[in-house]
Amino acid sequence: MNQDNLTRRELAEAINEKLGYPQNSCAAMVDAFLERMKGSLLDANAIKIVHFGTFTVRDKNPRRGRNPRTGEAITIQPRQMVTFRPSKGLREQINE
């Protein structure tokens, strides 16, 4: 697998190798899973995957910033962002 990014195709191939389902079915499973995750996040619901971590939508307040090109002071608009908090087990594995 490519070390830089994990793609949908690579996820589908991994399911195909592990479970033996046809490639088209595996791609459909990956797409359905990601669409369900996206739908939950768009509804501002947290996603908890046991032994992996939690995805949450967080509100960011407006703040003062600076345009790096011109140096002009600007106000950065309020927005929402997705955050990920790894589970304790995953965090320990990463830090080994």
FENTA-V390041 format. One record per backbone hydrogen bond with DSSP energy under -1.0 kcal/mol. CO is the residue of the C=O (numbers start at 1). NH is the residue of the N-H. If there is no record, write none. Layout:
CO_NH + CO_NH
//
This chain:
7_11 + 8_12 + 9_13 + 10_14 + 11_15 + 12_16 + 13_17 + 14_18 + 15_19 + 16_20 + 22_26 + 23_27 + 24_28 + 25_29 + 26_30 + 27_31 + 28_32 + 29_33 + 30_34 + 31_35 + 32_36 + 33_37 + 34_38 + 35_39 + 36_40 + 37_41 + 38_42 + 39_43 + 40_45 + 41_44 + 47_55 + 49_52 + 49_53 + 52_87 + 53_49 + 54_85 + 55_47 + 56_83 + 58_81 + 60_79 + 63_76 + 65_74 + 67_71 + 72_67 + 74_65 + 76_63 + 79_60 + 81_58 + 83_56 + 85_54 + 87_91 + 88_92 + 89_93 + 90_94 + 91_95
//
